[in-house]
Amino acid sequence: MVKVVRIISVLLTLIMFVLLLTSCLFLREFEYRGNYPELYSVAISSILGARGYMEGPPGGAQPIISVLERDRFGRVMFSYDEDRTISSYNRVIVQKVEGDYVYFYPHYNFISSSREYNWRFTPEDTNALKEQNNWNEEMSDSSEFVRVRIVRQKEEGPISTRLLSAAYREAFPDSNANRPASLMIFLRSDNYGRAVYLGVGTGSEWRGSFVAFVFKPDHSIDLEVGTLDILDVNSYQTELRLLMEANGWNTPWAEP
């Protein structure tokens, strides 16, 4: 009897250890371990809904990054794949890397496709992307570029869980999301503290719905002018640019 009790005790200890290890893995921040942190940093700062990892084992799986081509001046075109519902497969162009930072053109430095299109791009798609990013031309003034720090972990963003949850509930009323803030995916901030997020709808009514949010430097949001329904998950660059401009992106902030 004593032996049976000891065996049960050992088994319970092992089970608790496994559960603890699993929970730690889930809570662990994902870290990109590949060879292209500079490309990773551009992708997660350019593409709406990019979390920086693929769904898979606890803690997430590595995204798929492949260098496709380099031009005469050091630009790099690469593919980035997380297999998400929005912007699931992408081609992205980086302008240059200097020190701890990587530079890219805003809004039009990537194109997206998805499973329904067999993750393919036509030669015309690729040529248009290259043309918009000055492929094989002399490098532009860096003032035209967005600059982001090279990282291996995606930032959570500056907006609190409480405010993210409140904005999500406003955009997706009656959603059954238990943790709405986790469905608000940070894109990037401007030089004055504005921040862009993507809200991912859940439940029968909102599944497949996506809303972009622009928060002000004081972390408030005007839902009338600060949100955008993403209707085409593979082509929203211009609409997102106009949303950001309408909310004063990268202009000085005068607190009301």
Secondary structure, DSSP 8 states (H G I E B T S, - for coil): -HHHHHHHHHHHHHHHHHHHHHHHHHHS-----SS-HHHHHHHHHHSTT--SSBS-STT-B--EEEEEEE-TTS-EEEEEE---SSS-EEEEEE-EEETTEEEE-SSSSEEEE-GGGTT---HHHHHHHHHHTTTTS----GGGSEEEE--SS----SS-HHHHHHHHHHHSTT---SSGGGGEEEEEE-TTS-EEEEEE--HHHHTT-EEEEEE-TTS---TTTSEEE---TT--HHHHHHHHHHTTTTS-----
